Amino acid sequence: MESQSHQMIPIWFIIGINLLVYGVVIFITGLVDWNHPDPNVAMTELHADVWWGGFMLLLGLFYSIRFIPKKNS
């Protein structure tokens, strides 16, 4: 009979995946809005959504790789 061990997923891995998904969505939205900026938004030329989405994407990638669950054999 094989014994199965259950392993908990680290919370930082889940947070990393969450940041990664949100970062991709915000970054793509920022790229789409780059060519069609809303004239009623202040300082739209700074493209904060592109910068913030890229930062979240990189941070999520870091956490996802750093805290990936290891398989115990």
C-alpha positions, 0 to 999 in steps of 0.5 A: 500500500502506498502512503500519500502525504499531503503537502500544504501550498505556501500562502506566498505562492498563492499571493504570487499567482494572484499578483501575476494574474492581476499584473498581466491584466493591468499591464495589457489594459495599460497597453491598450489604453496607451494609444487611446488615452481618456482625455478626462484623466489627469496625468494620463501621459505617465501611463501608471497602469503600464508601470504598475502592471509591470511591477505586479507582474514581476513581483508575482513572477518572483513570488511564484518561482521562489515559493513554488511547492516542492514535491517530496518523494 
